[in-house]
């Protein structure tokens, strides 16, 4: 199943298999797979991420056709943090597993990914205006007060 609940009908090519990455929750009842690199990789400093993890969070954004949700989808708690934005956690272990924020906007925690063609490193910081007094790791990366539009 895709993150939006639809079935995937695409067969992976050899290149896609090489760049697939998987992730799961702590207890293993949820798992997912992303194909290729994210269209955006960020350090998020928004208040919600900081409240959820206690720090900035490394996140990647993938299109709908690049993410597949596996495992027991009924064991995922969908919390609507803002209208149309759903933070999904495992009902058993409480781990953050992914976020959806409309078509083409599927957010996966980069630190949970395994496999693929190397580490995905964030390319910028977002919501730095929300970070409070926390220091920014990797201060040489571009910093945005909101989500970048391009």
N, C-alpha and C positions, 0 to 999 in steps of 0.2 A: 504494500500500500504506500501511496505517496503521502506526504504530510497533510495534504488537503483531503485525504480519505479515498481518492480515486485509485484505480488499479494501474500499475505500470505495464505498458504493452511494448515498450522499447527493449530490444535485445542489445546488450552492451557490445561494443566493438572491442578489439584488442587494446586500443589506446585507452578506452574507458576502464577496462579491467585493471590496467596498470596504475590508474590514478584513483581508484576507489579507496575510500577511507571509511572505516566503521567506527561506531561508538556505542556505548551502552551505559545503563545506570549502574549503581553500585551493586544491586542484587541480581542483575542480569535479566530481569523480566522485560525490560525495554531494550531494544537495539535499533540502530538505524545505519544507513549507508548514504554517503554523499559521493558524487562523481565529479572529478576534476577539482580545480581550485575554486575558491569562493569568488564571487564578483566583488566582494569587499571584505577585508579582514581588519578588525579594529580592536583597540583598547577602549572599552566603554566605561565611562565614569558617571553615568546617570545615577540618580538617587535610587532607582529600583534595583539596578545591578549591585550597587554598593550595599543596600539593605539586604539583598539576597545572599551575597557572598562575603560581605565585610570588606571588599576591596574592588578595585577596577577589574573588569572581566574581559578576557580575550574571546572575541566572537567572530564568526564567519557568516556571511550571507550568501545563500545559494538560491537559484531559481527553482520553481516547482518541479521541473523535469530532472533535476539533479539530486533530489533527496528522496529516499525511500525509508519509511518507518516500518520496522519489523517487530516481532514479538507481540505481546498482549496489549493491543491498543486500548482495551477496556481498562487496563491498569494504569492509564495515564490521567492525571488530574489536570484539567484545563482551567486555568485561572485567567479571567479577562482583566488584565491589569489596567487597560485603557480600552475604550470602545474599539473593537476590531483587532486588538492585540492580545494574543493568548500566550502565556508562559506555561509550558507543559512540564510537569514533574511526575516522577514515578510515585504511585500511591503507596507502594510498599516501603521503599527506602527514602523517598523524599528528594532524590537527586533531580536537579534541573536537567532536562533532556533536550529540549528545543523550544523555540519560540516562533510563532507565526504572526505576521503583521500585514496580511493582505496578499494578493496574488504576486508571486515572484519574490517574496520576502520571507525566507525561512532562515532562522538564526540558530546556529549550532555552536556549543562551547568548544573552542579550538583545543583546549587542554585535554579534552576527552577523546580526541580522534586518534585512531591507530591505523597503521599501514599507509599506503600511498607512496608518492614520490617525494618524500622529505617533509620537513617541518613547515607548517604555514605560519608565517610571521605577520603580525599586524603591521599595517602600513601607515596608520594614523591613530590619533586619539579623538574620541567624540564625547560630547557633553562635558567638556572640561570646566565649563562654568559651574557645573553641579558638584565638582570634586571636593569642595570645601578646602580644608588645610592639608589634605593628602599631597605628598610629593608625587610627581609624575615620573614613572620609570621610562627610560628611553625618551628623554626630553627633546632629542633632535628630530623626532617624527613630527609631521604636521599636526597641529592641534585645532580642533573645531569646537565651538560652543554648542553646536547642534549637529544633527546628522548631515553629512555633506551631500549636496545635490548632484555632484558630478565626480 
